[in-house]
Amino acid sequence: MSTLPAQQRSTSSLRKIVVKAGKKILRWNNEFQSKHSLISTTPQINNSEFPWVEQLEAAWPLIREELDYLLKNPEKIPSFHQISPDQKRISKGDNWKTFGLYVYGERVDANCELCPQTTAAISAIPNMRTAMFSILKPHYHIIPHKGPTRAVVRVHLGLKVPADHEKLWIRVDDQILHWEEGKVIIFDDSYEHEVRNDTDELRAVLFLDVDRPMDRTGSWVNKILFSLIKASPYVRQPLKNLANWNRNTDKS
């Protein structure tokens, strides 16, 4: 029997219902996104469709330096599900750690101040919405899942990539992609995707969500969509958890 107060259990249950319903609505909206997209709607998206890729790749040595500094104290970096409870199905234990810089346009000031070079690089990307370091431990499998909306595209900049590429990959729909240090890959995470790191080494990337370029109608609809997402528990709870994590870490 649960020991949580009835009101807390009710709030938690309502939140789950709202988030689940919201994800279904967003996925139903993907057909609209495809019709109004100004870029490819394929699982992988060619880097040439975004003019800022070369500039981001050029900044990777400075970004890697800031990541290396953070990794000196890995216990201060939370697991993904500790910040975003909606990820607990795919994030287990301390196998997938994340260091958040932006959450749906909301700047995490304390974290950005620790990573000024990274913050400068990502702030130069038009319509960058979410940014974090994504750190995957050896021998961990992120099981198949789908992102909630095609309104954004997913960007990974390889920062720490084990040499054995055959044992480290991300599958997006029917495509197997491999990371390279200093190189960007872009994909549509509304397709089913999974990650496997079967090496003995850590894998780390700079993880970004960037608004999908849309025609005028699509941009107008997405402006409303992003406002609703930003106001939802899907975004508000991670921001609250990040603030609490940073406050408690500062005290320790």
C-alpha positions in Angstrom: 0.0 0.0 0.0 1.4 3.4 -0.9 2.6 5.6 1.9 2.2 8.8 -0.1 -0.6 11.2 1.1 -3.8 10.9 -0.9 -3.5 14.4 -2.3 0.1 13.8 -3.5 -0.9 10.5 -5.2 -3.8 12.2 -6.9 -1.5 15.0 -8.2 1.0 12.5 -9.5 -1.7 10.5 -11.2 -3.2 13.6 -12.8 0.2 14.6 -14.1 0.8 11.2 -15.7 -2.6 11.5 -17.4 -1.9 15.0 -18.7 1.6 14.1 -20.0 0.3 10.9 -21.7 -2.5 12.7 -23.4 -0.2 15.5 -24.5 2.2 13.0 -26.1 -0.6 11.4 -28.0 -1.8 14.7 -29.3 1.7 15.7 -30.4 2.2 12.4 -32.3 -1.1 12.8 -34.0 0.2 16.2 -35.1 3.2 14.7 -36.9 1.4 14.4 -40.2 0.8 18.2 -40.1 4.5 18.8 -39.3 5.5 16.7 -42.3 3.3 18.6 -44.7 4.6 22.0 -43.6 8.2 21.2 -43.1 10.8 23.1 -45.1 13.4 20.4 -44.6 13.6 16.6 -45.1 11.2 14.4 -43.0 13.5 11.4 -43.2 14.9 9.6 -40.1 18.4 11.2 -40.6 18.6 14.8 -41.9 21.5 15.9 -43.9 23.8 18.4 -42.1 23.8 20.6 -45.2 20.2 21.6 -44.4 21.4 23.7 -41.4 24.0 26.4 -42.1 25.2 26.5 -38.5 26.6 23.0 -38.4 30.1 23.9 -39.4 30.3 26.6 -36.8 29.2 24.2 -34.0 31.7 21.5 -35.1 34.5 24.1 -35.0 33.7 24.9 -31.4 33.9 21.2 -30.3 37.4 21.3 -28.7 36.3 24.1 -26.3 33.0 22.3 -25.6 34.9 19.0 -24.9 37.1 20.9 -22.4 34.1 22.0 -20.4 32.6 18.5 -20.4 35.9 17.0 -19.2 35.9 19.5 -16.3 32.4 18.4 -15.3 33.3 14.7 -15.5 35.9 15.2 -12.8 32.9 15.1 -10.4 30.4 12.7 -12.0 28.5 12.4 -8.8 27.3 16.0 -9.3 25.7 15.2 -12.6 22.2 13.7 -12.3 20.7 10.8 -14.1 18.2 11.7 -16.8 15.2 10.4 -14.9 16.2 12.3 -11.7 15.5 15.5 -13.7 12.8 14.3 -16.1 10.6 11.7 -14.4 9.0 10.9 -17.8 12.3 9.3 -18.8 12.3 6.6 -16.2 11.3 3.9 -18.6 14.5 4.4 -20.6 16.9 5.8 -18.0 17.9 3.4 -15.2 20.3 3.7 -12.3 23.1 6.1 -13.1 23.7 4.8 -16.6 22.5 7.8 -18.5 23.5 11.2 -17.0 22.5 14.6 -18.3 23.7 18.1 -17.6 21.1 20.5 -18.7 21.8 24.0 -20.1 18.5 24.9 -21.7 15.1 23.3 -21.3 12.6 24.3 -24.0 14.1 27.8 -24.2 14.5 28.2 -20.5 18.2 28.9 -19.6 19.6 27.0 -16.6 21.7 29.9 -15.4 23.9 27.9 -12.9 24.8 25.3 -15.4 25.4 27.8 -18.3 27.8 29.8 -16.1 29.9 26.6 -15.6 30.1 26.1 -19.4 30.5 29.6 -21.0 32.1 28.4 -24.2 29.4 25.7 -24.8 26.7 28.3 -23.9 28.1 30.8 -26.5 28.3 28.1 -29.2 24.7 26.9 -28.7 23.3 30.4 -28.2 24.4 31.2 -31.8 22.2 28.4 -33.2 18.8 29.9 -34.4 15.8 28.5 -32.6 17.8 26.2 -30.4 15.3 25.0 -27.8 16.9 22.4 -25.5 20.6 21.7 -24.8 22.4 19.3 -22.5 25.4 17.0 -22.2 24.2 13.4 -22.6 26.6 10.9 -21.0 26.1 7.2 -21.5 28.0 4.6 -19.4 29.6 1.5 -20.9 27.4 -1.5 -21.6 24.1 0.4 -21.5 21.2 0.1 -23.9 18.6 2.8 -24.2 15.6 0.8 -25.3 13.4 1.7 -28.4 11.3 4.8 -27.9 9.9 7.8 -29.7 10.2 11.6 -29.1 6.9 13.4 -28.7 6.9 15.7 -31.7 8.3 16.3 -35.2 8.2 20.1 -34.5 11.9 19.9 -33.4 14.9 18.0 -34.8 17.5 16.3 -32.6 21.2 17.2 -33.0 24.1 15.3 -31.5 27.7 16.7 -31.5 30.1 13.8 -30.7 32.4 14.7 -27.7 33.7 11.5 -26.2 33.3 8.6 -28.6 34.8 5.1 -28.0 36.9 3.8 -30.9 35.0 0.6 -31.5 32.2 2.1 -33.6 30.6 -1.3 -34.4 29.7 -1.7 -30.7 28.4 1.9 -30.3 25.4 3.1 -32.4 22.0 4.8 -32.5 19.3 3.3 -34.6 16.7 5.7 -36.0 13.9 3.9 -37.7 15.8 1.5 -40.1 19.0 3.5 -40.1 22.1 2.8 -38.0 24.1 6.0 -37.2 27.6 6.3 -35.6 29.0 9.2 -33.8 32.4 10.8 -34.4 34.2 13.2 -32.2 33.8 16.8 -33.4 31.0 15.8 -35.9 27.3 16.5 -35.9 24.5 14.1 -36.7 20.9 15.3 -37.1 17.8 13.1 -36.9 14.1 13.1 -36.4 13.5 11.6 -32.9 9.8 11.2 -33.6 10.8 8.0 -35.4 11.5 5.0 -33.1 15.1 5.1 -32.0 17.4 3.3 -29.6 21.0 3.5 -28.5 23.5 0.8 -27.6 27.0 1.3 -26.0 28.5 -2.2 -25.8 32.0 -0.8 -25.3 34.0 -0.5 -22.1 34.1 3.3 -22.5 31.9 6.3 -21.8 30.0 8.0 -24.7 29.2 11.7 -24.4 27.5 14.0 -26.8 26.1 17.5 -26.8 22.4 16.9 -27.2 20.3 19.7 -28.8 16.7 20.1 -29.9 16.3 22.8 -32.6 13.0 24.0 -34.1 12.2 22.4 -37.4 12.1 25.0 -40.2 8.5 25.3 -41.3 6.4 27.3 -43.7 4.3 30.3 -42.4 1.4 28.1 -41.4 3.5 25.6 -39.7 5.5 28.2 -37.8 2.3 29.8 -36.6 0.9 26.5 -35.3 4.2 25.5 -33.7 4.5 28.8 -31.9 1.2 27.9 -30.1 2.4 24.3 -29.7 5.7 25.3 -28.0 3.9 27.6 -25.7 1.6 24.8 -24.5 4.5 22.4 -24.1 6.6 25.0 -22.2 3.7 25.4 -19.7 3.1 21.7 -19.2 4.5 19.4 -16.5 6.7 17.8 -19.2 8.9 21.0 -19.0 8.0 22.6 -15.7 8.9 19.6 -13.6 12.4 19.1 -15.1 13.1 22.8 -14.5 12.0 22.5 -10.9 14.1 19.4 -10.4 17.2 21.0 -11.9 16.9 23.9 -9.6 16.5 21.6 -6.6 19.4 19.4 -7.7 21.8 22.4 -8.1 20.7 23.9 -4.8 21.4 20.6 -3.0 24.7 20.0 -4.8 25.9 23.5 -3.8 25.2 22.6 -0.2 27.1 19.3 -0.3 
